[in-house]
Amino acid sequence: MSIQQLRKKAADPGVSKFAQLDIRKDMHLSILRPSHLELKVLSMRRNLTIQEIFEEFVSRIITGSPDMIEMLNDLETKKRAKQAHKLTNIDAESLYDIIQRG
């Protein structure tokens, strides 16, 4: 069943709660409290749920929305830079230890 078909089925008010369990996948996310609070406020101002926001967010990523792909690329670049920085610090500490033992 395609994503579009699943979305249509999930939106059908006649679908039982039991059938909903077969359609949806639960997720657990941990985000910083201030981020959660801001997201909650923004969603309430628009009469949206956080679930609706995340579903749209995921949908845009899956469909290849250019701004979402750019965001993923930025995140990947930041993560690689952070990992490289950690490796550099580890190398510096290792060299310092070697010099001290020297």
Steps between C-alpha positions, in 0.01 A plus 500: 500500500641841404557785744216694340261207545605457863449872566154486345410193707639657819296818441177302453285560810335160446825310558500328840765568766620142452551558128684827584759295689570311179538823302711716729844456657568651842824688555673634807706815462707687755538870440614780727231641728521853358464361148197295601342800672549726196368233264196447723428875509541534122276200437229623739497844335417328172259247648731216394637202687868419519412170332347685202813715474734199507286310247525795258872535570562131423279518193704789359826315561368185331374691196838673461395855578807713408502693829481175699780340298710813557430473874607132501818589313576780751445261792730243340771763448471623860517145634811420297666823615420419864641147460815637335538750784470219757764297316732800489462546876565130561813516280621812683451330838680188378794704376512690828508170692781368277705820550452484876611138512786571258 
